[in-house]
Amino acid sequence: MNERDGDERRPVLRVVHGGEPAPEELAALVVALNAVAAAAPDPLRTTSGWADRGALLRSPLDHGPGRWVASARPAR
């Protein structure tokens, strides 16, 4: 359960009509919105199979007598 469930939800962005923003205020808004957009992960982006480095990892080696010789043989 979220601690904000009982609270009234406030809007993230409030639009105020009337008036012209100063260039500095508009620039600050653009920078802030770009920072928020850049921090959010892209749910549609997936890692390509070509970029997956998991295939380069080998499986763990077994321990015991003669296992070091068996580790040099190709897997069947």
Secondary structure, DSSP 8 states (H G I E B T S, - for coil): --TTSSS----S-----SS---HHHHHHHHHHHHHHHHHS--TT----GGG--GGG-------STTHHHHTTS---
